[in-house]
C-alpha cells in the first residue's frame, strides 16, 4: 500500500511541474536582483524549486 502511494505521488509530480515553473522563475529573478546571483545559480534555483514544489503539491494531492 505504501509503495502504491509513492508511485502515485511520483505520477502526480509530472503534471505539477507545469504549475511550479512560473513561481520558480519568479523566485530566481528575485534572488538575482536582491543578491546578485550568477546565471548558473539562478538555473539551479529554478530546477530545485520546480522539483521540490511539484513534489510538495503532488504529496498534498495524494494525502488529501
C-alpha positions in Angstrom: 0.0 0.0 0.0 2.8 2.4 0.8 4.6 1.6 -2.5 1.4 2.4 -4.4 1.2 5.8 -2.6 4.8 6.6 -3.5 4.2 5.6 -7.2 1.1 7.8 -7.3 3.0 10.7 -5.8 5.7 10.4 -8.5 3.0 10.1 -11.2 1.3 13.3 -9.9 4.7 15.1 -9.8 5.0 15.4 -13.6 1.8 17.5 -14.2 2.7 19.6 -11.2 5.9 20.8 -13.0 3.6 22.9 -15.2 2.2 24.7 -12.1 5.6 25.3 -10.5 7.8 26.6 -13.3 6.4 30.2 -13.2 6.8 30.6 -9.4 10.3 29.1 -9.5 11.3 31.6 -12.3 9.9 34.5 -10.3 11.8 33.3 -7.2 15.1 33.1 -9.2 14.5 36.5 -10.6 14.0 37.9 -7.1 17.2 36.3 -5.9 19.1 37.5 -8.9 18.1 41.1 -8.2 18.3 41.0 -4.4 21.5 39.0 -4.0 23.1 39.3 -7.5 23.5 35.6 -8.0 25.1 34.2 -11.2 23.2 32.7 -14.1 24.3 29.2 -13.2 23.0 29.6 -9.6 19.8 31.1 -11.0 19.2 28.0 -13.1 19.9 25.7 -10.2 17.4 27.6 -8.1 14.8 27.2 -10.8 15.3 23.5 -11.2 15.4 22.7 -7.4 12.4 24.9 -6.6 10.4 23.4 -9.5 11.1 19.9 -8.4 10.5 20.5 -4.7 7.4 22.5 -5.3 6.0 19.8 -7.7 6.8 17.1 -5.2 5.1 19.0 -2.4 1.9 19.7 -4.4 1.8 16.0 -5.5 2.2 14.8 -1.9 -0.6 17.1 -0.7 -2.8 16.0 -3.6 -2.2 12.3 -2.7 -2.7 12.8 1.1 -5.9 14.9 0.9 
